[in-house]
Amino acid sequence: MDSASARTDYKLPQITVLFWILKIAATTLGETGGDLIAQTLNLGYAAASVLFLPRSWRPCSLPTT
């Protein structure tokens, strides 16, 4: 086995574990934050979801000339 494939075999499980940790954390925090905003402000889930969209995706952020 050459050194390139040995490095790939060693790093792949670490990347996979890190990916799943970040994915679970982001999903948990996103759902918890969405529920908190929707229930605290009584906006409903659809309106509260708009608050979590990136600024560049919101219709109100169109540049004015």
Secondary structure by P-SEA (a helix, b strand, c coil): ccaaaaaaaaaaaaaaaaaaaaaaaaaaaaaaaaaaaaaaacccaaaaaaaaccccccccccccc
